[in-house]
């Protein structure tokens, strides 16, 4: 990957390895979306547009003796979606490099880790909200998603809302396993006993969401996503996964960049059930 210009940086092979490890660790710890989305790719750093095939959820598999039928999964329409660049720069100071080498200790990669954290946030924001400037729709904004308003606030209302969402998805032809995505505040309220069962509400919800319950601080308050998140419905198309490149040297210090390219492909928007207050 010559475009990363690593040969121009003053880092040796071991320092690059430690830097890469630090950046990947932070991103792996902080991202939410790619934990439940299927990954497509990597398709390459230079790929800037990728097709998204929208297909209807209706229809049934055929059962007959000879396999003669005119029915097939139809293409509703094909979009060509941009794969944007997500990035954040940071500096490595020349004196820090010299000091670490003189003392025989690792370089402190705090600024690289901070940049990686911001890229992780940008990734999840793109997945949830999309990016209007690049005509990318997110899980919370895509046209054609199913929208419910939450039930009246009361004990165990979270469980009942998830049940309602699953009923809507299954009636539309989207079957388990399901995924639930929620913000930290609402997630905390689910840690209460479910009726007189002696079981927490979150445990009851996890029984319904076999693909998992995920918490994202980027989710709006009082908002829940219930998804049939299989690859047939949505995926995350990756051009190049998180990596560090060299940008330039200025005033003897070194500017580097954490970057990745990816986009959310929503193939069947109705596989998303968005529970949010009416005024949200």
Secondary structure, DSSP 8 states (H G I E B T S, - for coil): -GGG-GGGSS--HHHHHHHHHHHHHHHHHH--HHHHS-EEE---TT--EEEEEEE---------SS---S----EEEEEEEE-EEEEEEEEE-HHHHHHHHHHT-----HHHHHHHHHHHHHHHHHHHHEEGGGTEE-TTT-TT-EEE----S-TTHHHHHHHHHHHHHHHTT--S--EEEE-HHHHHHT-SB-TTSSSBHHHHHHHH-TTEEEE-TTS-TT-EEEE---TTTEEEEEEEEEEEEEEEEETTEEEEEEEEEEEEEES-GGGEEEE--TT-
